[in-house]
Amino acid sequence: MTLIAVSGAGGRMGRLVAETVAATPDLELVAGFDPSHAGAVVAGIVISADPTVVGEAEVVVEFTVPAAVLANLATWRAHGVHAVVGTSGFDTARLETLRTAWGSGPPNCLVVPNF
């Protein structure tokens, strides 16, 4: 069983990811992070404004806004959580910034441009 958190869990795509994870037999949704939707319930979990909840997971699916994504990824890296990024807006310069900031894994980070 892989433990999953969703960053941006209160948004349209974040909710969809959380519901999909919760419905998948080999995955367990353990946390949702989204300061704009703290206290809301999605897929049976309460969304938190506290980023440390993501540390409960092995993998975080990052589905926030371009302005927040790099800071969030730095936090997930510090917590030792693998990241799958579905947030848009990753041009060559932003990818290079992420490569430099993230360094080599583990944990690992995968940016999926057409999530």
Backbone as ProteinMPNN parsed JSONL, in Angstrom:
{"seq_chain_A": "MTLIAVSGAGGRMGRLVAETVAATPDLELVAGFDPSHAGAVVAGIVISADPTVVGEAEVVVEFTVPAAVLANLATWRAHGVHAVVGTSGFDTARLETLRTAWGSGPPNCLVVPNF", "coords_chain_A": {"N_chain_A": [[0.858, -1.173, 0.0], [0.688, 2.118, -0.951], [1.231, 5.247, 0.463], [-0.412, 8.263, 0.022], [-0.441, 11.8, -0.459], [-2.227, 14.792, -1.269], [-1.5, 17.835, -2.642], [-3.046, 20.861, -2.929], [-5.536, 19.944, -2.723], [-8.138, 20.91, -2.532], [-8.864, 22.099, -4.887], [-10.221, 21.891, -8.276], [-8.861, 19.904, -9.925], [-7.214, 18.784, -7.944], [-9.091, 17.689, -6.152], [-10.193, 15.725, -7.813], [-7.937, 14.074, -8.182], [-7.52, 13.276, -5.493], [-9.917, 11.851, -4.988], [-9.65, 9.811, -6.87], [-7.304, 8.525, -5.999], [-8.202, 7.653, -3.467], [-10.043, 5.753, -4.273], [-8.547, 3.759, -5.376], [-7.265, 0.534, -5.087], [-4.519, -0.182, -4.257], [-3.506, 2.115, -3.2], [-3.394, 4.597, -0.614], [-5.062, 7.336, 0.537], [-3.766, 9.716, 2.561], [-3.48, 12.334, 3.356], [-4.407, 15.754, 2.796], [-3.525, 18.848, 1.485], [-4.13, 22.262, 1.427], [-4.22, 25.497, 1.735], [-6.219, 27.329, 0.989], [-8.58, 25.933, 1.149], [-8.835, 24.829, 3.647], [-10.14, 22.707, 6.149], [-12.263, 21.768, 4.659], [-13.782, 18.76, 3.413], [-12.594, 16.112, 1.517], [-12.813, 13.224, -0.339], [-13.007, 11.742, 2.0], [-11.094, 12.752, 3.779], [-9.924, 15.437, 5.863], [-9.045, 18.534, 4.678], [-6.005, 20.239, 5.162], [-4.335, 23.243, 6.277], [-1.826, 23.122, 7.068], [1.34, 22.388, 6.089], [2.889, 20.277, 7.05], [1.371, 17.973, 7.196], [1.699, 16.553, 4.882], [3.984, 15.116, 5.242], [3.188, 12.686, 6.258], [2.876, 11.001, 4.176], [4.151, 8.882, 1.509], [4.334, 9.682, -1.065], [3.591, 12.718, -2.68], [1.097, 14.256, -4.559], [1.324, 16.987, -6.434], [-0.693, 19.58, -7.068], [-1.155, 22.45, -7.478], [-0.99, 25.987, -7.84], [1.023, 27.771, -10.266], [2.456, 29.861, -8.946], [2.854, 28.934, -6.364], [4.029, 26.447, -6.474], [6.901, 25.863, -6.533], [7.842, 26.592, -3.969], [6.275, 24.863, -2.424], [7.277, 22.388, -3.347], [9.889, 22.513, -2.369], [9.361, 22.263, 0.335], [8.22, 19.67, 0.411], [10.4, 18.18, -0.416], [12.137, 18.649, 1.726], [10.778, 17.22, 3.653], [11.227, 14.68, 2.803], [9.585, 13.411, 0.955], [8.46, 11.799, -1.959], [7.607, 13.362, -5.067], [4.998, 14.012, -7.381], [4.3, 16.034, -9.963], [1.654, 17.886, -11.16], [1.039, 20.42, -11.706], [0.732, 23.174, -13.888], [2.788, 25.215, -16.127], [5.545, 24.804, -16.249], [8.254, 25.772, -17.697], [11.37, 25.662, -19.544], [13.254, 27.116, -17.994], [12.076, 27.119, -15.43], [12.035, 24.361, -14.921], [14.783, 23.89, -14.779], [15.435, 25.416, -12.521], [14.045, 23.926, -10.608], [15.406, 21.441, -10.838], [17.943, 22.17, -9.869], [17.316, 23.04, -7.255], [16.067, 20.761, -6.141], [17.912, 18.682, -6.427], [19.628, 15.509, -6.354], [17.883, 12.417, -5.901], [17.119, 9.844, -3.455], [14.375, 11.704, -1.929], [12.409, 11.445, -4.968], [11.428, 13.447, -7.818], [8.888, 13.967, -10.126], [7.888, 15.624, -12.925], [4.985, 16.133, -14.64], [3.944, 17.202, -17.554], [1.505, 17.141, -19.033], [-0.609, 16.252, -17.33]], "CA_chain_A": [[0.0, 0.0, 0.0], [1.446, 3.363, -1.036], [0.57, 6.351, 1.153], [-0.431, 9.41, -0.877], [-1.015, 13.083, -0.062], [-2.514, 15.655, -2.411], [-1.321, 19.257, -2.403], [-4.028, 21.495, -3.794], [-6.644, 18.987, -2.643], [-9.44, 21.556, -2.607], [-9.142, 22.577, -6.242], [-10.924, 20.958, -9.158], [-8.013, 18.748, -10.241], [-6.784, 18.16, -6.696], [-10.205, 16.854, -5.679], [-10.268, 14.557, -8.691], [-6.811, 13.208, -7.836], [-7.789, 12.699, -4.172], [-10.98, 10.849, -5.127], [-9.1, 8.688, -7.628], [-6.395, 7.816, -5.094], [-9.013, 6.988, -2.437], [-10.772, 4.64, -4.88], [-7.589, 2.809, -5.949], [-6.971, -0.446, -4.044], [-3.147, -0.233, -3.745], [-3.125, 3.44, -2.724], [-4.156, 5.103, 0.53], [-5.027, 8.784, 0.688], [-3.521, 9.971, 3.983], [-3.467, 13.761, 3.694], [-4.69, 16.765, 1.787], [-3.012, 20.166, 1.853], [-4.613, 23.362, 0.599], [-4.581, 26.593, 2.643], [-7.442, 28.003, 0.544], [-9.742, 25.08, 1.395], [-8.636, 24.146, 4.935], [-11.36, 22.333, 6.845], [-13.169, 21.062, 3.75], [-13.567, 17.316, 3.359], [-12.539, 15.548, 0.174], [-12.486, 11.79, -0.361], [-12.948, 11.219, 3.364], [-10.077, 13.379, 4.618], [-10.067, 16.871, 6.091], [-7.94, 19.282, 4.081], [-5.27, 21.025, 6.147], [-3.502, 24.37, 5.855], [-0.509, 22.833, 7.641], [2.066, 21.559, 5.129], [3.527, 19.108, 7.649], [0.546, 16.774, 7.011], [2.207, 15.825, 3.729], [5.024, 14.225, 5.746], [2.599, 11.381, 6.57], [2.795, 10.245, 2.926], [5.358, 8.493, 0.782], [4.281, 10.431, -2.318], [2.621, 13.811, -2.756], [0.722, 14.725, -5.882], [1.316, 18.456, -6.339], [-1.628, 20.148, -8.041], [-1.484, 23.791, -7.007], [-0.826, 27.034, -8.855], [2.439, 28.012, -10.555], [3.094, 30.761, -7.974], [3.119, 28.234, -5.1], [4.561, 25.104, -6.661], [8.311, 25.671, -6.169], [7.958, 26.623, -2.504], [5.722, 23.601, -1.931], [8.212, 21.304, -3.639], [10.998, 22.613, -1.413], [8.859, 21.704, 1.598], [8.073, 18.212, 0.282], [11.777, 17.657, -0.456], [12.643, 18.696, 3.108], [10.092, 16.155, 4.404], [11.625, 13.382, 2.263], [8.442, 12.825, 0.256], [8.512, 11.815, -3.422], [6.599, 14.277, -5.606], [4.519, 13.95, -8.759], [3.813, 17.392, -10.178], [0.708, 18.086, -12.237], [0.864, 21.865, -11.865], [1.202, 23.654, -15.184], [3.674, 26.367, -16.108], [6.951, 24.455, -16.15], [9.059, 25.978, -18.893], [12.747, 25.181, -19.388], [13.895, 27.814, -16.872], [11.505, 26.628, -14.165], [12.528, 22.994, -14.724], [16.185, 23.975, -14.344], [15.387, 25.879, -11.132], [13.64, 22.765, -9.8], [16.525, 20.467, -10.828], [18.984, 22.684, -8.979], [16.807, 23.065, -5.877], [15.727, 19.413, -5.669], [19.106, 17.855, -6.367], [19.384, 14.105, -6.687], [17.044, 11.721, -4.915], [15.731, 10.05, -3.087], [13.19, 11.392, -2.71], [12.437, 11.812, -6.373], [10.396, 14.372, -8.262], [8.503, 13.757, -11.509], [7.016, 16.678, -13.438], [4.165, 15.58, -15.717], [3.405, 18.407, -18.162], [0.128, 16.968, -19.487], [-1.211, 15.357, -16.329]], "C_chain_A": [[0.903, 1.234, 0.0], [0.621, 4.49, -0.43], [0.728, 7.63, 0.347], [-1.032, 10.631, -0.193], [-1.278, 13.871, -1.344], [-2.362, 17.098, -1.959], [-2.164, 19.997, -3.43], [-5.311, 20.68, -3.805], [-8.019, 19.619, -2.762], [-9.807, 22.07, -3.983], [-9.793, 21.506, -7.094], [-10.093, 19.717, -9.463], [-7.523, 18.031, -8.986], [-7.849, 17.255, -6.109], [-10.314, 15.572, -6.499], [-9.151, 13.568, -8.377], [-7.072, 12.524, -6.494], [-8.847, 11.604, -4.253], [-10.485, 9.613, -5.865], [-8.166, 7.857, -6.753], [-7.201, 7.019, -4.064], [-9.729, 5.756, -2.988], [-9.852, 3.553, -5.453], [-7.095, 1.848, -4.874], [-5.559, -0.413, -3.457], [-2.633, 1.1, -3.232], [-3.984, 3.813, -1.527], [-3.966, 6.609, 0.613], [-4.899, 9.097, 2.174], [-3.559, 11.441, 4.353], [-3.832, 14.604, 2.49], [-4.223, 18.109, 2.314], [-3.569, 21.19, 0.888], [-5.07, 24.49, 1.519], [-5.883, 27.3, 2.266], [-8.715, 27.214, 0.846], [-9.627, 24.314, 2.718], [-9.98, 23.913, 5.616], [-12.373, 21.626, 5.971], [-12.82, 19.576, 3.765], [-13.597, 16.884, 1.896], [-12.095, 14.089, 0.298], [-12.256, 11.232, 1.046], [-11.868, 11.795, 4.255], [-10.372, 14.866, 4.761], [-8.829, 17.558, 5.532], [-7.32, 20.191, 5.134], [-4.531, 22.194, 5.492], [-2.07, 24.194, 6.342], [0.265, 21.912, 6.699], [2.725, 20.327, 5.738], [2.69, 17.843, 7.502], [1.045, 15.928, 5.853], [3.301, 14.848, 4.139], [4.511, 12.855, 6.139], [2.623, 10.45, 5.357], [4.17, 9.814, 2.437], [5.494, 9.321, -0.488], [3.257, 11.539, -2.167], [2.37, 14.129, -4.223], [0.503, 16.222, -5.743], [0.449, 19.022, -7.452], [-2.099, 21.5, -7.547], [-1.35, 24.778, -8.159], [0.666, 27.3, -9.079], [3.153, 28.9, -9.524], [3.495, 30.047, -6.688], [3.936, 26.962, -5.261], [6.012, 24.938, -6.209], [8.525, 25.704, -4.664], [7.406, 25.342, -1.897], [6.693, 22.46, -2.157], [9.43, 21.343, -2.724], [10.59, 22.023, -0.062], [8.763, 20.193, 1.517], [9.447, 17.552, 0.248], [12.352, 17.591, 0.956], [12.015, 17.603, 3.976], [10.445, 14.765, 3.885], [10.521, 12.657, 1.52], [8.665, 12.918, -1.255], [7.396, 12.722, -3.928], [6.29, 13.955, -7.061], [3.812, 15.269, -8.996], [2.897, 17.445, -11.399], [0.439, 19.555, -12.493], [1.443, 22.306, -13.206], [2.221, 24.783, -15.017], [5.144, 26.045, -15.975], [7.628, 24.608, -17.507], [10.479, 25.502, -18.594], [13.431, 25.823, -18.187], [13.375, 27.307, -15.531], [11.954, 25.194, -13.877], [13.971, 23.006, -14.235], [16.269, 24.461, -12.9], [15.028, 24.721, -10.21], [14.761, 21.736, -9.719], [17.608, 20.892, -9.842], [18.538, 22.62, -7.523], [16.584, 21.666, -5.328], [16.979, 18.576, -5.492], [18.786, 16.432, -6.768], [18.599, 13.448, -5.563], [17.777, 10.575, -4.281], [15.565, 11.169, -2.057], [13.333, 11.903, -4.129], [11.283, 12.739, -6.702], [10.157, 14.148, -9.749], [7.538, 14.866, -11.901], [6.318, 16.125, -14.671], [3.452, 16.736, -16.411], [1.964, 18.306, -18.648], [-0.607, 15.963, -18.598], [-2.647, 15.075, -16.702]], "O_chain_A": [[1.778, 1.371, 0.855], [-0.549, 4.667, -0.772], [1.843, 8.039, 0.023], [-2.003, 10.523, 0.555], [-0.636, 13.644, -2.369], [-3.013, 17.532, -1.009], [-2.023, 19.795, -4.636], [-6.077, 20.717, -4.768], [-8.985, 18.919, -3.069], [-10.958, 22.44, -4.217], [-9.903, 20.352, -6.681], [-10.567, 18.596, -9.279], [-7.43, 16.804, -8.969], [-7.54, 16.168, -5.621], [-10.5, 14.483, -5.957], [-9.388, 12.362, -8.312], [-6.867, 11.316, -6.37], [-8.687, 10.543, -3.649], [-10.859, 8.491, -5.522], [-8.23, 6.628, -6.764], [-6.915, 5.846, -3.82], [-9.992, 4.812, -2.242], [-10.333, 2.539, -5.959], [-6.562, 2.286, -3.855], [-5.411, -0.603, -2.25], [-1.463, 1.218, -2.869], [-5.143, 3.41, -1.425], [-2.844, 7.096, 0.745], [-5.796, 8.79, 2.959], [-3.66, 11.777, 5.533], [-3.605, 14.229, 1.34], [-4.498, 18.463, 3.461], [-3.492, 21.014, -0.328], [-6.188, 24.45, 2.032], [-6.577, 27.818, 3.141], [-9.812, 27.771, 0.802], [-10.254, 23.267, 2.886], [-10.838, 24.795, 5.656], [-13.261, 20.947, 6.487], [-11.696, 19.193, 4.092], [-14.503, 17.242, 1.142], [-11.109, 13.784, 0.97], [-11.414, 10.358, 1.248], [-11.733, 11.361, 5.399], [-10.991, 15.475, 3.889], [-7.702, 17.201, 5.875], [-8.031, 20.835, 5.906], [-4.156, 22.139, 4.321], [-1.205, 25.023, 6.059], [-0.122, 20.756, 6.527], [3.088, 19.409, 5.002], [3.218, 16.743, 7.662], [0.838, 14.714, 5.838], [3.524, 13.851, 3.453], [5.309, 11.939, 6.338], [2.413, 9.245, 5.496], [5.201, 10.313, 2.888], [6.6, 9.626, -0.935], [2.186, 11.332, -1.597], [3.3, 14.254, -5.019], [-0.392, 16.668, -5.024], [0.805, 18.954, -8.628], [-3.275, 21.69, -7.237], [-1.574, 24.428, -9.317], [1.478, 27.078, -8.181], [4.339, 28.702, -9.262], [4.394, 30.512, -5.987], [4.481, 26.451, -4.283], [6.324, 23.946, -5.552], [9.314, 24.919, -4.136], [7.992, 24.791, -0.964], [6.915, 21.647, -1.259], [9.946, 20.291, -2.346], [11.389, 21.362, 0.599], [9.177, 19.497, 2.444], [9.634, 16.48, 0.824], [12.977, 16.601, 1.335], [12.64, 17.117, 4.919], [10.012, 13.768, 4.463], [10.514, 11.428, 1.459], [9.016, 13.979, -1.771], [6.353, 12.838, -3.285], [7.181, 13.667, -7.86], [2.838, 15.59, -8.314], [3.295, 17.103, -12.513], [-0.313, 19.898, -13.405], [2.519, 21.859, -13.604], [2.478, 25.244, -13.905], [5.931, 26.924, -15.621], [7.586, 23.71, -18.349], [10.75, 24.995, -17.505], [14.121, 25.135, -17.435], [14.154, 27.092, -14.602], [12.223, 24.847, -12.727], [14.339, 22.214, -13.367], [17.093, 23.965, -12.132], [15.635, 24.553, -9.153], [15.038, 21.211, -8.64], [18.124, 20.076, -9.079], [19.3, 22.192, -6.656], [16.882, 21.41, -4.161], [17.099, 17.839, -4.513], [17.789, 16.177, -7.444], [18.653, 13.885, -4.414], [18.958, 10.365, -4.558], [16.529, 11.536, -1.385], [14.236, 12.674, -4.453], [10.293, 12.812, -5.973], [11.099, 14.138, -10.541], [6.488, 15.028, -11.279], [6.967, 15.701, -15.627], [2.438, 17.212, -15.9], [1.263, 19.318, -18.668], [-1.149, 14.964, -19.071], [-3.337, 14.343, -15.993]]}, "name": "protein", "num_of_chains": 1, "seq": "MTLIAVSGAGGRMGRLVAETVAATPDLELVAGFDPSHAGAVVAGIVISADPTVVGEAEVVVEFTVPAAVLANLATWRAHGVHAVVGTSGFDTARLETLRTAWGSGPPNCLVVPNF"}
